[in-house]
Amino acid sequence: MTNFYIDNLIIKKSKFISITYEINNKKEVQEILDKLNVEHKKATHICYAYSLIENGVEIAGFSDDGEPKGTAGKPMYDLLKLKNLFGVLVVVIRYYGGVKLGAGGLVRSYRQASMLTINQILNKGIQDDKNNSRKK
């Protein structure tokens, strides 16, 4: 089972569910997305970004899933790059709450939702480093 981290927030009545997975290959990305599409059939958007290393080469991708171009997947991917994270898939599921957020609001919302679970992975890494240093 792939490790994952989940959190959510509500912004102007829209619910954003953020899930970040530790992944090993691109096949896992599609399997996870297929599962989430079934589990969240009524979601308005399921946006994602991933980055991993296969055979020494970065494999990456992202999707806005119908949100205005560049307002969801790309900002999420930019966070992965900024935090230098590989082997990670971040998914943000949005249930529209009836209030338009505008392009800037969408970028901020998807970035904020992504950071909730990206921070969990980063904090886990810090804890792993502390635990490993104690074992020496």
Secondary structure, DSSP 4 states (H G I P E B T S, - for coil): ---EEEEEEEETTEEEEEEEEE-SSHHHHHHHHHHHHHHTTT-SEEEEEEEEEETTEEEEEEE-TTSSTTSSHHHHHHHHHHTT--SEEEEEEEE--S---HHHHHHHHHHHHHHHHHHHHHHHHHHHHHHHHHH-
